[in-house]
Amino acid sequence: MELLVYSANWCRDCREAKRFLNEHSIAFTEVNIETTPGAADLVVAHTGKRAIPQFVLDGKWIQPYKPGLGFLHKEMAELFGVDAD
């Protein structure tokens, strides 16, 4: 399984997504859209907006949050086969 996490330091939902992954020992590679050239453009190209965090799991783009609701703990726990916290 290859997991990329598109994020930025200022993003609260990104911090929550990375905390979830770390708590469940799910390996990922972080792509900071502020410091990685072209990363923000890639997010826009795949999602139609500059919306982070974004997961790319084995090539499939997944938005692990909903605006106004935050990180989707239950849905992501089911996706990764871990217990929801």
Backbone torsions as a table, in degrees:
resi	resn	phi	psi	omega
1	MET	NA	130.0	175.7
2	GLU	-115.8	124.3	-178.9
3	LEU	-125.4	121.2	171.5
4	LEU	-104.9	142.9	177.0
5	VAL	-123.6	111.6	175.9
6	TYR	-85.3	125.1	-173.0
7	SER	-153.7	-178.6	173.2
8	ALA	-149.0	152.3	-177.3
9	ASN	-60.8	-33.3	-175.8
10	TRP	-80.0	-7.0	-171.9
11	CYS	-88.5	113.7	179.9
12	ARG	-62.6	-44.6	179.3
13	ASP	-64.2	-32.7	176.9
14	CYS	-65.4	-44.0	178.3
15	ARG	-61.0	-40.6	179.1
16	GLU	-66.6	-40.4	178.6
17	ALA	-62.0	-45.4	-179.8
18	LYS	-68.0	-36.5	176.7
19	ARG	-61.4	-44.7	177.7
20	PHE	-58.0	-49.3	-178.5
21	LEU	-62.5	-44.1	179.6
22	ASN	-65.1	-41.8	179.9
23	GLU	-61.8	-29.0	-178.8
24	HIS	-102.5	12.1	178.4
25	SER	52.7	42.2	177.3
26	ILE	-96.5	115.9	-177.7
27	ALA	-70.6	139.5	178.0
28	PHE	-152.0	161.0	173.1
29	THR	-113.1	125.6	-179.5
30	GLU	-87.7	136.7	174.4
31	VAL	-120.6	105.7	-178.5
32	ASN	-80.6	117.9	-176.2
33	ILE	-70.4	-15.1	179.3
34	GLU	-84.2	-27.5	-174.0
35	THR	-115.9	-10.8	-179.8
36	THR	-100.7	111.5	-178.4
37	PRO	-54.4	129.7	176.4
38	GLY	84.2	-9.2	-176.1
39	ALA	-65.3	-44.4	179.8
40	ALA	-62.6	-40.0	178.3
41	ASP	-64.1	-36.4	178.5
42	LEU	-65.7	-41.3	176.7
43	VAL	-59.7	-47.5	179.9
44	VAL	-62.1	-41.5	-179.5
45	ALA	-61.6	-34.9	-176.9
46	HIS	-92.0	-25.2	-175.0
47	THR	-114.8	-15.9	-177.7
48	GLY	83.8	1.5	179.7
49	LYS	-156.8	164.3	177.6
50	ARG	-90.9	74.3	-174.7
51	ALA	-116.0	120.9	177.9
52	ILE	-130.5	154.9	4.8
53	PRO	-76.0	157.3	171.5
54	GLN	-130.9	135.7	172.7
55	PHE	-101.2	142.3	169.3
56	VAL	-123.1	103.0	-175.9
57	LEU	-103.8	111.0	-178.3
58	ASP	49.5	42.3	177.0
59	GLY	89.2	-8.5	-179.3
60	LYS	-98.5	127.2	-179.8
61	TRP	-81.1	131.7	-177.7
62	ILE	-135.3	129.7	175.2
63	GLN	-94.2	109.8	-172.7
64	PRO	-87.3	20.4	-179.9
65	TYR	-149.4	165.4	171.7
66	LYS	-126.4	133.0	178.9
67	PRO	-54.1	131.9	-179.7
68	GLY	86.6	-19.7	179.8
69	LEU	-109.4	-20.6	179.7
70	GLY	82.9	-158.9	-176.3
71	PHE	-66.7	137.7	-176.9
72	LEU	-90.9	78.9	-175.1
73	HIS	-56.6	-51.0	-175.9
74	LYS	-62.3	-47.8	-178.2
75	GLU	-63.8	-41.3	-179.7
76	MET	-71.9	-34.5	176.0
77	ALA	-61.7	-42.5	177.9
78	GLU	-65.2	-42.8	-179.7
79	LEU	-58.9	-43.1	-176.1
80	PHE	-94.5	-1.6	177.5
81	GLY	68.9	40.0	178.5
82	VAL	-123.7	165.9	177.4
83	ASP	-73.6	136.9	175.5
84	ALA	-73.5	139.3	178.8
85	ASP	-93.3	NA	NA
